[in-house]
Amino acid sequence: WLKPDSSRSGAVLRSLAGESAGGGPMKQKATVSSSRRKSHKAYFTAPSHIRRKLMSAPLSKDLRTKYNVRSLPIRRDDEVMICRGHYHDREGKVTQVYRKKWRIHIERVTRDKANGQTVAIGIHPSKVVITKIKLDKDRKALLDRKNRAAKKGKYTEKNRS
């Protein structure tokens, strides 16, 4: 079948062992690329409506138990607490979601420039925790959809009788 000294024997053994030629595990889905190059390109060239979802932040412990939701896309009037970096343990309201730079600006998280002007410091949304949600009807609908404890399906006890 194959000679033992064949150059392809390593690739054959890897494929039999369930590994790809790149050295990692075999693909789970044929339609989704596991290429680092393609996923980096998709991430960094993502349009604004996809960046919204990518710029999600985890909810605090009490909000997580209240809504049964782990994380939400961040928006302007949410109140957050910074968990990582130089400004950790600071709390404030989100003043701007800067999707182009993948950052959010939080009130009172600023620095003074040499000319005296104050500028907001960009914080990545994964490094904050949402402590208070700005709720409107769309956000409530999103929380209801993402609720993991709710019973989903067509039929309830009311419908059966």
Summary of the structure (lengths in Angstrom):
residues: 161
radius of gyration: 23.3
end to end distance: 66.0
largest distance: 76.4
contacts: 354
relative contact order: 0.13
helix: 32%
strand: 26%
